[in-house]
């Protein structure tokens, strides 16, 4: 089954999304449980590399993503850009605080 994303401005179809079945969700949860142990063993530095890569992808695709957010949500383009900037700032915060002991 597909779900259509519709632009609220002009009612055009932005894209189609697959709808997950209960079986799809169960499979994803089981897979996540399978890899949780591996993730727990992943060094903080490696985890930071992953989120830094995500940050790079967000920045490299900022304009494309902002336009997509605007088409899907009807937000002004500048607000969509700001939303991406906020995510990048959050990634910076997480990365810069990843080695801190939460009990300190």
N, C-alpha and C positions, 0 to 999 in steps of 0.2 A: 504494500500500500504506500502511496505517496501523499505527501502534504505539500501544498503549494504555499510559497512565501509571496505575498502580494504587497505591492507598493501602495501604501495608503494614500499617496498623492494622486496617482492616476489609475489605480487598480490594475496596473500591468503585473504580469507574473515575473518575479525576480528570479525564482528558481524552484526546483522540486527537491524535496527532502524525503528520504526513506523513513518510514515510521517503524520503530522497533517493536517486535512482538515480545510477549512475555518470555518466550524461549530465547530470543536474542539477548534480552536483559539478563536472564539467568546465566547464559553463556559468558557474557561480559563480566559479571560479578565473579563467577568461578575463575575466569582467567586472571582477574585482578588479585584474587586471593592466592592464586598459584605464584604470582610474581612478587607478592608483598615481601616475602622473605629475602629475595634477591635485592629488592629496593632498600630494605632495612640495612643491608650490608654495603650498600653503595656509599662511598665516602662523600662527605659534605662538599668537598671541592668538585667532585664529579657532578653532583646534583646542581651545584652552582653553574657549571658549564652548560648543563641542559637548559636552565632558565635563562642564561645569557644568550644561548642560541635562539630561544623563543623571543627574547627581546630584539635580537637582530632581525628576525623574520617579521616581527611587528613593525619595526622601523623601516625595513626594506619595502614593505607592502602597505605602509601607512595610508597612502592616498587611495589605493584600491580598496582597502578595508573600510576606510571612512566613507567612501561612496556607497559601498554595499550596506553599511549601517544606515546611512541616510535613506537609501532606497527601501530597506526593510522596515525601518522605524518611523520614517517621515521627519527625522530630526534635521535641523540645519547642519550643513556640512561642517562648519566650524565646531559645532558641538560634538559631532562624530570624531573629528580629529582630536579634540580635547579628551574624549573617552579613551582613545588609544594612548595618548600621552599619560593619562592617569594609570593605565595598566603598566606602562614602561616605568613610571615612578615607583609603583608597587614592587615590580621586579627588582629595581635598584635597592629598595628598602630591604627586601627579603635577602638578596645576595649580600648586602653589606652587614646584615645582622645574623647571618647563618652560623657563624662560629661563636656567637655569644651563648653563654650558659643561661637558660631561662630562669634559673633559680637565683641568679645574682641580682 
